[in-house]
Amino acid sequence: MNKLKNKKNIKQKMIILGALILIFIFFVIQNPSFASYENIMTITLATCINGILSLGVTFVILTGGIDLSIGTVMTFSAIISGTIFNKFGLPIGICIVIGLLTGALCGFLNGLAVTKMHLPPFIATMCMMMITKGLNLIVSGIKPVYFNESKGYQSIALGDFLGIKGFYNAIVIYFLMATIASFIYNRTILGRYAKSIGSNENATRLSGIRTDCWKISAYVICGLFAAIAGLLMSSRLNSAQPQLGAGYETEAIAATVIGGTSMSGGNASIWGSVLGAFIVSTLTNGLRSMAVATEWQTVLIGVVLALALFIDQLQNRKQKN
């Protein structure tokens, strides 16, 4: 049974990878400079933020939930970190840790709302999205929070790894986070229980597993990954922009679903989410290079997401039959 499942997962990843290659070839034909080293690094750098968000939300979707707050939580974590740094003058390392803990706390509160208050995940995380969206404006005073006094803050994301020009530190951090997420999913109790909860929560609870604790843990991981994305975003811009973040959840969830994670829960693919994030970034970059209007880029990504969801539903029906 496991061998058949592994073969199916490998086949699914190969299809996603094939789709990414075909999309890339299409844009290269349209514009040969699309395949330049600089543009590939630009696409990869753009993938990092959305990709890390998609890694985090993968664990929540795995349990059968959803998190609409990841974009605003990402911004909130960065704003808290920057505000503490500017007002209290604490070392930037401590401020970064506080920012990461802020993201984890938001995830924890989401988990409590879902498990203890019994709110539907869509509603609970939408409330958190609205709360953090408002707090972003309140804490920042509707102004960007700058990190100008922290020398080298931008190098966290934009520094050249091992001196390789254009190969940014953010890319290394992204793949490191993907590796950690893959380890959690495949090698830890959290990954195993999250999968079990998504497949059949009642049966998992009746078997003696404390499902609420593990669901909360999934939301905490999602919040923490959102905060890491916020760190990279603020490092790239050397500031935390209070109105930035809303809308990122859509592309992150799209990347996750395109990558093969089932919206009904119980089945996910970490590296599939990585490929899905690259598909979204490649589409966006390619359409931009063709001078396609931003609104039409959004339309196309929405169409791709709808197709991915449709395929997911067909696969779920086949499994039930």
Helices and strands as residue ranges (DSSP letters): H 2-30, G 32-35, H 37-62, H 70-88, H 92-115, H 121-140, E 145-146, H 155-158, G 161-163, H 169-187, H 189-199, H 201-206, H 211-237, E 239-240, H 248-258, H 270-289, H 294-320
